[in-house]
Amino acid sequence: MPSHAITSNTLFYGDNLQILREYVADESIDLVYLDPPFNSNRNYNVLFRNEAGQDSEAQITAFEDTWHWGPDAEHTYHGLVTAAPEHVGQMIGAMRQFVGANQMMAYLVMMAARLVELQRVLKPTGSLYLHCDPTANHYLKVILDTIFGPLNFRNEIIWRRSHPKGQASTRFARNHDVILAFAKNAEQLTWNPAYAEYDPDRAAAQYSLRDETGRPYQLTSLLNPNPDRPNLTYEFKGVTKVWRWTKDRMLEADAKGHIVVPRGGQGIPRYKRYLDEQEGVPIDDVWGDVEFAGGTERLGYPTQKPLALLERIIATSSNPGDVVLDPFCGCGTAVAAAQKLGRRWIGIDITHLSIALQKYRLEQMYPGIVFKVIGEPEDIGAAAQLAKDDPYQFQWWALSLIRARPLGGQAGSKVGKKGADKGIDGVITFIDDATQKPKRLLVQVKGGHVQRGDIGQLRGVIEREQAAIGVFITLDPATQPMKVEAASAGYYHSPGWGKDYPRLQILSIAELFAGKEIQMPPTEHGTFKQAARIIQTDGEQQGFNL
C-alpha cells in the first residue's frame, strides 16, 4: 500500500512505477491518460534484433526513449511472471517466447508493469486512454486486454495528426496515432457523450422534411437490429416487428406526435427526429478534426499533443472535481487540460527538464495556480547527490531554478546534449530596447569543483558570443578569486531601463535556495515559448486525499 497521501495537485519527478506504488492508493483515480515515449520514425526492424547484435546497438544510439533488454527489464519481467496476477504472468511469458529478448520486448515488459499499477489505482468508474502509434499498438492491445479484460475495451481511436506529408513511394503516407480506451468496469464507467456541430449543408440534406410549423426533421427507423429480442417483439399500429423501444416508450412518443406511418398509414412506423432537438453529430472513433499542436500553443516539445485532444478525453470520461493522472506527462498537456476543466490532477515525469517546462506552462496559463512538486532537491545534500548520480539531470534542474532554456537538450530526452556546447549550458533571451532585437544571457552550470579559471572561461564565451550577461551556477560556494574575476568583467548597461547590471554573475545553489535572483532587466524570461493564459472562473479547487 502507498506510504504517502496526495493532498493537492502534484507534479512528481521520478520513475512512475515507484511513484505509483508509493503514493497512489487503490481505486483513487478517475481517469488515466498516458502517452508513453516511443518513436516509430526509426527502423522498425531494429526493435526485433537481439541485444547482443553490435549492428543493432549502433542503430539504436539515437533512440533514447526505448528501454533496452538488460538487468532492469529482466528484473521487471521476473516480477510480472512471479508476482503479477497469474493470467498477466502467463501472457507476458508467452509474449517473450514470441517476440524475443529485444528492444520491443523490453518496452512491452516495462509498459505491462506500469499498466498493472494503473489498473489498480483506477476507480470502478474510471477509464484509461493509452496513446501510441501503429508500431506497437497491437502488442499493447493484447496487454491491455489481459490486464483490464477484453469486455472492458471501449475504443480504438484513430487520431489524424496533420495533413499527409513526406515520402510515400513504397507505402501510404503515415499520418495517425492510436489511442486505446479501456474501462475499469464497463458497466460503471463515467461517460459524458461528445458531439460535434452539424455541417449546415449536410444537416439540410439529412433533415429535408418540414412539419406544419416549418421545423426541419427526418424519419428514422424504429426497428431493432437484433432480431432475437422477444421482449421487444409486439404489434404496433398494425405491424408486428422487433422494435428498438419498449411498447410503453413507443406509445409515449406516439402521443407526442413523433411517430409517423408512411404511405398513407400502410407502411412501417418511423420516428420523426427534429434537427433542433439534436445535440449534434455524435463523435466517432476517427478524430480528424483535432489539429496537431501549433502556432501559439506549440511549446517546442517534440511529442506535444494538442490541448483540444486532451480536453475531449477528459470531458467525456470524467466530471469536475475528478482526479486525472498522467504518468508520462512530458510537457504537461494533460494536466493543463485537467486544470482548465476543473479536474484535480497528478503528473509524473522522469526528467527535470520536463518538470520545469510543466511548471512554467501551468504558471503562465493559470496565474496564481498552487500545486506541489515532489522529487526535486530541497537542500544542498540532495542537490549534491543529484549532481553525483546524474550530471545532466542536475544541470537541467539547476537551469530550471532561473528559468533558463537548456542548450541542446530536448524536454522528452533522458540523455544530455550531443556535441560541443561551446561552453554554454543554458540561455535566457530578453528584449531590452526599442529595436526589439533579442539579447542573450548565457548560463554555465558546474556540479563539481570550481575555480577562478572557470569564470575566465565563461567570460571568454560571453565575449565570443556577444552576449549581454553571463551567469555561472555552482554547487560549491564561489571562492574569492572567482568573485574578483567576475567583477572584472564589468557591467551591461540596459538602454531600456537605464540601469547597469553585473555582466558576469555567480550564483551558488545555496543562494538560489535562499531566493537570490539574477540581476537583469525586469522583462519576461524567454525560457520556453509561452503558453496562452487562461483565466478560470470555477474558483479554487479543493484539496484531496489519495
Buried (B, 14 or more C-beta within 10 A) or exposed (E): EBEEEBEBBBBBBBBBBEBBBEBBBEBBBBBBBBBBBBBBEBEEEBBEBEBEEEEBEEBBEEBEBBBBBEEEBEEBBEBBBEEBEEEBBEBBEEBBEEBBBBBBBBBBBBBBBBBBBBBBBBBEBBBBBBBBBEBBBEBBBBBBBBBBBEEBBBEEBBBBBEEEEEEEEEEEEBBBBBBBBBBBBBEEBBEEEBEEEBEEEEBEEBBEBEEEEEBBBBBEEBBBEEEEEEEBEBEBEEBEBBBBBEEEEBEEBBEEEBBBBEEEEEEBBBBBBBBEEBEEBEBEEEBEEBBBBEEEBEBEBEBBBBBBBBBBBBBBBBBEEBBBBBBBBBBBBBBBBBBBBBBBBBBBBBBBBBBBBBBBBBBBBBEEBEBEBBBBBEEBEEBBEBBEEBBBBBBBBBBBBBBBBBBBBBBBBBEBBEEEBEBBBBBBBBBBEEEEEEBBBBBBBBBEEBBBEBBBEBBEBBEEBEBBBBBBBBBBEBBEEBEEBBBEBEBBEBEBBEBEBBBBBBBBBBBBBEEBEBBBBEBEBBBBBBBEEEEBEEEEBEEBEB
